[in-house]
Amino acid sequence: MKTLRLILGDQLNIKHSWFDTINKDVTYCMFEMRQETDYVKHHIQKVIGFFAAMREFCNTLNTKQHNVIYFKINAEHNTQSLTNNLSSIIKTHNIERFEYLLPDEYRLDKALSAFCDTLGIASKAFSTEHFYTKREDLGIFFEGKKQYLMENFYRDMRKKHDILMVGDQPEGGKWNYDKSNRNKWKGQAEIPSYKHFKNNVVEIVEDLKNVEVETIGRFETKTFTYPITRAQTLEQLKYFCEHLLVHFGDYQDAMHTNEDYLFHSRLSFAMNLKLISPKDVVNTILNYYRKHGENINISQVEGFVRQVIGWREYMRGMYWAFMPDYKKLNALGNTNTLANFFWTGKTKMNCLKHAITNSLDNGYAHHIQRLMITGNYALLTQTHPDEVDSWYLGIYVDAVEWVQLTNTRGMSQFADGGKIATKPYVSSGSYIHKMSNYCEACTYNKRKKIEDDACPFNSLYWNFLDEKRSELGNNYRMGMMYSLLDKMDAKDLQNIKKKAQHIIANQDEY
């Protein structure tokens, strides 16, 4: 039976069981499409990276003697539509059976399911064989419970997969070393040169230019530096273990003007394209730790493992538990527009300038820059979550909706009303100073609230609490801050709110 198998751009798992056997009656298809480049305006490095990895994957399949049909973005026969391309191939090649890997994006999942309903041939969907969990596992785990807590899910994952466990107890005596993962980096631990690859993508750049794909961000080097093959990803993982893991946990929340990546692994792009599985990553790190444990504290390892088997799997589970309604949630009723400097980096606020510039230059910012700088500011200025979602989905090379949406709309913007986070992640300038050196050379003073040179985060923070009292006043984790707000002099609060509202109305002056 002549079978057509679809591979999406984030399904580049060469270890999938599909590829164990070569079958002359099976043809794989992959498409670069305007449908995907245009539904949100993406960072140019994101589009380049996806296409580069897809082309390398196609080459690998060809080398292994699999039949592959690949449509480049500028191919004459490319309809730029997923289902139209599939229909054309099915008709032209007399395909008798269609198979695909389950998409991780709700939009594509529904589109392919509906497409199969229209076919006059057999069809079947398969697991991507990537994640620890199935789509529905998290919903089942929390069934009947009043609150979703990642820590409960994370501990269950540790037990279920015997990760950092001694019997039924956590190795080292603690489940979570988060309190050890909040150190400010002041240069006390040397950061080695980053691992950069020199992937030649000149052809892709020209292809994008010729078809006039609109993008954001910058790309100056003509080489793509993130891993785009499994071999490169394994090399990146090895480098992380040997050079960065030793201090990852210590400084995973730190930020610094002179460092774009600090001790982070730069593996998220490759993982989200499925070039490597989370099990491969975790097992490699645990094996390295077992061999070199005398030099690496367990807090470094646990901090990374929690990101992968806790945070990453949890966010995916929440995505499938609550979509499609989740994408429309706006529990705090925020309606403002995103500041123009999110697209340029041109702001006098040093923290935002550095976090956004890094995003524009590299398609990258680590989780605290995303959560407590750009996300914090967007929430304090009461920006509509749709605008924040679009920016995050477009700006980062690793952004795919199942992980971006839950992190942005849930954890960052609290638009889900507390399904993912138990409180909004908002702060004044004091937290930013605590975790970075951003405040040291800033135009604004982190200690002032209403003066011309006052840090905008300070007035925005207290204004936000006051504005959202009806939604957040009964949140038990916000009790202390509301108690402080209640003790504030009424005239002082009035002046603070006036300052904050001026900032919101004139964001690009700051």
Disulfide bonds with the S-S distance in Angstrom:
none
